[in-house]
């Protein structure tokens, strides 16, 4: 299912299709990608784990009616999945309890980095979320991940320093984009 489209991209649900599962494994088994993600079970070590990762994403977003998700970024011209863009409530210091703070994030395969795909996909999902009335969207980045910090800046996000409000108190570089104030 397509979530949205941009000039070059289709942001869509990841599927259980073998090609999608293979790409999930290819992305999330790579230390150069997963080193920046403090997610349990990464890097993936067995292709069968891709289906488990997909099931986790589906379960996480099941109650959100399509507003939030962990979605595939597909390049329109080639059909290649460049990576993932996500939009979701940030987990708090108690990681089992989501906060009201909304996070945008991206994880790209190394063969798709440096082409503006993360910025383009993230810009589109953030615009959609701000149009839905969310006041602020955050990007949280592992210290040292200069490439992701550059994407956040290209999105027009403001760096507000390191914070420990989310992900069990993990220290993260925090960026925020504030939407327009409702004139009503």
C-alpha positions as CSV (number, residue, x, y, z in Angstrom):
1,X,0.0,0.0,0.0
2,X,1.3,3.4,-1.0
3,X,1.5,5.9,1.9
4,X,2.6,8.9,-0.3
5,X,4.6,9.8,-3.4
6,X,7.2,12.4,-4.1
7,X,8.8,13.4,-7.4
8,X,11.3,10.5,-7.2
9,X,9.9,8.2,-4.5
10,X,7.1,6.0,-3.4
11,X,6.8,5.7,0.3
12,X,4.9,2.4,0.9
13,X,4.3,-0.4,3.4
14,X,7.0,-3.0,3.6
15,X,5.5,-6.3,2.5
16,X,6.2,-10.0,3.1
17,X,7.2,-10.4,-0.6
18,X,10.5,-12.2,-0.8
19,X,12.1,-9.2,-2.5
20,X,11.1,-6.9,0.3
21,X,12.2,-9.4,3.0
22,X,15.6,-9.8,1.2
23,X,16.1,-6.0,1.1
24,X,15.1,-5.7,4.8
25,X,17.8,-8.3,5.6
26,X,20.3,-6.6,3.3
27,X,19.8,-3.2,5.0
28,X,19.6,-4.3,8.6
29,X,22.3,-6.9,8.5
30,X,24.9,-4.3,7.7
31,X,27.1,-3.0,10.5
32,X,27.5,0.3,8.7
33,X,23.8,0.9,9.0
34,X,23.0,-0.7,12.3
35,X,25.9,0.8,14.2
36,X,23.8,3.9,14.6
37,X,20.6,2.1,15.7
38,X,20.4,1.0,19.3
39,X,17.7,-1.5,18.5
40,X,17.7,-5.0,20.0
41,X,18.4,-7.8,17.5
42,X,20.5,-5.7,15.1
43,X,22.4,-6.4,13.0
44,X,20.3,-9.2,11.6
45,X,22.3,-12.4,11.3
46,X,19.9,-14.7,9.4
47,X,17.6,-13.8,6.5
48,X,14.6,-15.4,8.3
49,X,14.9,-12.5,10.9
50,X,13.7,-10.1,8.2
51,X,10.1,-11.5,8.6
52,X,10.4,-11.0,12.4
53,X,11.5,-7.4,11.9
54,X,8.5,-6.8,9.6
55,X,6.1,-8.3,12.1
56,X,7.5,-6.1,14.8
57,X,7.0,-3.0,12.7
58,X,3.5,-4.0,11.9
59,X,2.6,-4.7,15.5
60,X,4.1,-1.4,16.6
61,X,2.0,0.6,14.2
62,X,-1.2,-1.5,14.2
63,X,-3.2,0.9,16.3
64,X,-2.3,4.0,14.4
65,X,-4.6,3.8,11.4
66,X,-1.8,4.4,8.9
67,X,-0.7,7.7,10.4
68,X,2.5,6.3,11.7
69,X,4.7,3.6,10.3
70,X,8.0,2.1,9.3
71,X,7.8,2.3,5.5
72,X,9.9,1.3,2.5
73,X,11.3,4.1,0.3
74,X,11.1,2.9,-3.3
75,X,12.7,4.8,-6.1
76,X,10.1,5.3,-8.8
77,X,12.3,5.0,-11.8
78,X,14.0,1.7,-10.8
79,X,11.7,0.1,-8.3
80,X,14.7,-0.4,-6.0
81,X,14.0,0.0,-2.3
82,X,16.5,2.6,-1.1
83,X,15.7,2.1,2.6
84,X,13.2,3.0,5.3
85,X,11.6,6.1,6.6
86,X,9.7,6.0,9.8
87,X,7.3,8.3,11.7
88,X,6.2,7.3,15.2
89,X,5.7,8.3,18.8
90,X,9.1,8.4,20.5
91,X,9.4,5.7,23.3
92,X,10.1,7.4,26.6
93,X,12.6,6.6,29.3
94,X,10.4,3.6,30.0
95,X,10.8,2.3,26.5
96,X,7.5,0.4,26.7
97,X,5.5,3.7,27.0
98,X,5.3,5.9,24.0
99,X,5.5,9.7,24.5
100,X,3.5,12.3,22.7
101,X,6.7,13.4,20.9
102,X,6.7,12.3,17.2
103,X,9.9,11.1,15.6
104,X,10.9,11.0,12.0
105,X,13.8,8.7,11.1
106,X,15.5,7.1,8.1
107,X,17.8,4.1,7.4
108,X,19.2,3.8,3.9
109,X,21.1,1.0,2.2
110,X,24.7,2.1,1.4
111,X,24.0,1.8,-2.3
112,X,21.3,4.5,-2.0
113,X,23.0,7.0,0.3
114,X,24.1,10.4,-0.9
115,X,21.3,10.9,-3.4
116,X,18.8,12.9,-1.3
117,X,16.4,10.0,-0.8
118,X,16.3,10.2,3.0
119,X,15.7,14.0,2.9
120,X,13.0,13.7,0.2
121,X,11.1,10.9,2.0
122,X,11.4,12.4,5.4
123,X,10.3,15.9,4.2
124,X,7.2,14.3,2.7
125,X,6.2,12.4,5.9
126,X,7.0,15.4,8.1
127,X,4.9,17.7,5.9
128,X,2.0,15.2,6.1
129,X,2.3,15.0,9.9
130,X,2.5,18.8,10.4
131,X,-0.6,19.2,8.2
132,X,-2.4,16.7,10.4
133,X,-1.9,19.1,13.3
134,X,1.2,17.9,15.1
135,X,3.1,20.9,16.5
136,X,6.6,19.4,16.5
137,X,8.5,16.6,14.9
138,X,11.8,15.3,16.2
139,X,14.7,13.5,14.7
140,X,17.0,11.8,17.2
141,X,20.4,10.8,16.0
142,X,23.2,8.8,17.6
143,X,26.2,11.0,18.5
144,X,28.7,10.8,15.7
145,X,26.2,10.0,12.9
146,X,27.1,13.1,10.8
147,X,25.2,11.9,7.7
148,X,21.9,11.7,9.6
149,X,22.5,15.0,11.3
150,X,23.1,16.6,7.9
151,X,19.7,15.2,6.7
152,X,18.0,16.7,9.8
153,X,19.5,20.1,9.0
154,X,18.5,19.8,5.3
155,X,14.9,19.2,6.6
156,X,15.2,22.6,8.3
157,X,15.3,21.1,11.7
158,X,16.9,22.9,14.6
159,X,19.6,21.2,16.6
160,X,18.6,21.5,20.3
161,X,21.5,19.6,21.8
162,X,21.8,16.2,23.4
163,X,18.9,14.9,25.3
164,X,18.0,11.7,27.3
165,X,14.2,12.0,27.3
166,X,13.6,8.9,25.0
167,X,14.7,5.4,24.3
168,X,15.3,4.4,27.9
169,X,17.4,7.5,28.6
170,X,19.9,7.0,25.8
171,X,21.8,10.2,25.0
172,X,20.9,11.3,21.4
173,X,21.5,14.4,19.3
174,X,18.1,16.0,19.1
175,X,16.6,18.0,16.2
176,X,13.1,19.5,16.1
177,X,11.0,21.1,13.4
178,X,8.1,23.1,14.6
179,X,5.0,23.5,12.4
180,X,3.0,26.6,11.8
181,X,0.9,27.9,14.7
182,X,-2.8,27.5,14.1
183,X,-4.3,31.0,13.7
184,X,-7.7,29.9,15.0
